[in-house]
Each structure stands twice: as C-alpha cells, then as structure tokens.
C-alpha cells in the first residue's frame, strides 16, 4: 500500500513539474509549482517526516 501511495505522489509531483515547465501562462505555472510542492510534502509525510512536510508547505508553497 505504501509503495502505491509513493508512486501516486511521485507521479503527481512529476505532472506538476511538467505543467510548470510547459505552461505559457504564469498563473498556470505557479499552480503547477504549488502542486509539485504539495506532492513533495505528501512524500515527506509518507517518509514519517512531518516537520519537513510542514516546512515544505510553509516556506515554498506558501511563498507562491
């Protein structure tokens, strides 16, 4: 089950990164970046690192 959740989180992070890179609209790029950062925070939670997950959301996604 953990492997499936990790794969889904990684896929969401990759999709968000691709959206961020190929989007011509700045707002869509920012939303892709937020999606990527949220997926990375989810991956940190799967690795039992809640502090890093909250820092990821607060420092990076919150700044956007």
C-alpha positions in Angstrom: 0.0 0.0 0.0 2.8 2.4 0.9 4.5 1.7 -2.5 1.3 2.5 -4.4 0.9 5.8 -2.4 4.5 6.7 -3.0 4.2 6.0 -6.8 1.0 8.1 -7.0 2.7 11.0 -5.1 5.7 10.8 -7.3 3.5 10.8 -10.4 1.6 13.9 -9.2 4.9 15.7 -8.5 6.2 14.9 -12.0 2.9 16.0 -13.6 3.0 19.3 -11.6 6.6 19.9 -12.7 5.8 19.3 -16.3 2.8 21.6 -16.1 5.0 24.2 -14.6 7.6 23.9 -17.3 5.4 23.8 -20.4 2.8 26.3 -19.4 2.8 29.7 -21.1 0.6 31.3 -18.6 2.4 32.5 -15.4 -0.6 31.6 -13.2 -0.8 28.1 -14.5 3.0 27.7 -13.9 2.6 28.9 -10.4 -0.2 26.4 -9.8 1.9 23.6 -11.2 4.7 24.6 -8.8 2.2 24.6 -5.9 1.0 21.1 -7.0 4.6 19.9 -7.1 5.4 21.3 -3.7 2.2 19.8 -2.2 3.1 16.4 -3.7 6.6 16.6 -2.2 5.1 17.4 1.2 2.9 14.3 0.8 6.0 12.3 0.1 7.7 13.7 3.2 4.7 12.6 5.2 4.9 9.1 3.8 8.6 9.0 5.0 7.4 9.9 8.5 9.0 13.4 8.4 6.0 15.7 9.3 8.3 18.7 10.2 9.9 18.7 6.7 6.4 18.4 5.2 5.1 21.4 7.0 8.3 23.4 6.2 7.9 22.4 2.6 4.3 23.8 2.5 5.0 26.9 4.6 8.3 28.0 3.1 7.9 27.1 -0.6 4.2 26.7 -1.5 3.2 29.4 1.0 5.6 31.9 -0.6 4.0 31.4 -4.0 
